[in-house]
Amino acid sequence: MKTILFQGDSITDAGRSRESDMNKGIGYATMVSGKLGLKYPGQYSFLNRGISGNRIVDVYARIRADIINLNPDYMSLLIGVNDVWHELTVQNGVAADKYEKIYCLLMEEVLENLPDIKIMLLEPFVLPGTATEEKWDIFDREVRIRAEKVKQVAEKFNLTFVSLQDKFDEAVKLAPPSYWLYDGVHPTSAGHALIAKEWILAFESIK
């Protein structure tokens, strides 16, 4: 049985249990686990190690305990919005250049320790909402900058890049932003389903 690891911030965390890997939260990790578990019975196990509030530096700090030591066959990583958000709220964000630098260090070390792992890098995203509208121009600009950095990291290491911002931009043509991201950052059930759909499409191309 191959192991799939979901890694990231609160969007991945989604209220997961710290005591039981059976409870992967109410987000896309659970949706993906359910769909793949049904389609491929007994072929995959799933671990969610997303932690609410994490920035790229926080994921890097726990690289051994929450990535390398778990020895996953596949990993997805969604990180970036807090690197912007924390700067705007508590002046503790991660500048774009440092974000890219630490992201590269993370990928280098994971691939060095787990040379056979397959990695999907999910694009950070943002929409207008209660958490973002006051400083929307900065949120929009800075998250998109980090999204471009993720794409560049994926290209550098020949990893799979999963675009999401464009999918949410298209989705708001069908329903308001709050239908997809209830505060402009955190997905609703529909938003998580959108992520899960794109996650599975990408996974099917590399499995």
Beta strands, then each sheet from edge to edge (+ up, - down):
strand 1: 2-8
strand 2: 44-48
strand 3: 74-78
strand 4: 118-122
strand 5: 160-162
sheet 1: 2+ 1+ 3+ 4+ 5+
end
